[in-house]
Amino acid sequence: MKSILWAGLLILSFNSFAFLEDDEARKKINDLQNQLNSLKTEKLVNLESKIIDLQQVLQGGSLQQFNNKINEIFDDLAKLRGDVEVLQFSVQSFEDRQKLNYQDIESRFEKLEQQIDLFQEQPKKQQDIVQDNLIQSNQDQINNINQEFLDEDKASSTNQVEGGVIENKLPPLIDEEQALKMFNDAEGLMRSTKYKEAFEMFDRFVTTYPKSLRLVEVKKNIGFIQFALKNYNASLKTYEKLIQNYPDHELMPEILYGKANTEIQLTQITKAKQTLRKIIKEYPNASNIESAKKRLKALESIKL
């Protein structure tokens, strides 16, 4: 209520200021108008006297005197025209400034009206805040209740079997269709020797689908791409992590073969021989067994 009263006082003060400024401007314009009228009267009287003198010259004077009087009249007319233009410009300037004052006062009134509206809406906003707080509090209580039910469901889903505990864990949901599309696109880039683009897509696959069944194959392809880009140290680390984390995976023969090729490029011939012998010994039915035997035979023929 006090804020509204203060706003009203401000409006009254602006009104008083506007009226005073308006009266002052009008007074100034009237003064300029009086000056213009006086100037016109004075100049007209002067011109009339000049014309009378001119008539006298025509009656009894010489041609030279006549020309002089004509020039004096032209000079007076030019001065009169200049004075009139100056006064008219002054009047126009005051009128333009008065218009700007009116616009400024109008914009101030609009701002004050907006502030008054805000003051009036403030109690409503406070009610809305209180209501939002109540809704949030109720939502928190509902979430807590839901969490309790979830905890109870998890506890009930645990089965006790012969003193052991079997937990029913659901695998994370994966959009298999999108995952397969990303994998095929990345593999197509790799086959087209667009290794950098393929690497970026495979790397994004690992981040997006960390629980995918194709994860080991994706990382194996990453190791191959690193090898193709001659980043042999990174390729070796990728293969070693796969061997450490997935020792029983069905792609292990291919992973070991890729590791052996990387070791050869790093001139780790002894380690490469050991890796190839492991393929031949542990995976005799692997699809790359013949390639592993030929590569080992070539290495053994090297005299170190």
C-alpha positions, 0 to 999 in steps of 0.5 A: 500500500505504501509503495502505491502511495509513493507511486501516486506522489511520483506521478503528481510530481511529474504532472506538476513538472510537466505543467510548469515546463509546458507553461514555460515553453509556451511563454517562450514560443509566445515571446519569439512570436512577438519578436517576429511580429515586431520585427516584421512591423519594424522592417515594414515601416523601414521599407515604407520609408525607403519606398517614399524616399525612392519616389522622391528620387524618381521625381527630382533625383538622379539615376545614381540616387535611384540605384542606391535606394533600390540597393538599400531596399534589397539589402533590407529585404535580405536582412528581413528574410534572414531575421525571419528565418532565424526566428522561425528556426528558434520557434521550430526548435522549441516545438521539437524540444517540447515534443521530446519532453512530452515523449519523455514524460509519457515513457516515465508514466508508462514505467510508473504504471508498470511498477504499480502493476508489479506492486499490485501483483506482488502478493499474488506472486508470494502466494504462488511461491508458497504454493510451489513450495507446497507442491515441491514438498508433496513431490518430495514425499511422493518420491521418498515413498516411491523409493521405499517401494523400490527398495522393498521390490529389490529386497523381495527380488533377492532369493535365498537358495541353499544358504547362497544369494541369487540376485535378479539383475536386469541388464541395462536397456540398449537400443540394439537397432541404433547400436547395430547401425552405428557399428555397421557405419563405423565398420564401413568407414574402416573398410573404406580406409577412412580410419580417423572417421571410423575411430571417432565413431567406434570411440563414440560407440564405446561411450554410448553403449558400454554394455553392448555385446559388440564392445570387445569387437569394437575395441579390437577394431580400435586397436586395428585402426591405431595400428593402421594409423601407425600409432603402435604404442596405443594399439599395443595397449588396446590389445593388452587391455582386451587380453587382460579383461576378456581372456576367454572371449571368442575373438581372442585369436584375432586380438592376439594376432593383432598384438603380435603384428604390433609387437613386430612393428615395435621390433619386439620380435621375441614377444611377437613370437611368444604371442604367435605360439600362444595362438597356435597352442591354445587356439588350434582351430582358429580361422587365422591359425595358418596366418599365425604359423606363417608369420611365426616361421618368418620370424624364426628365420630372422637371425637376431 
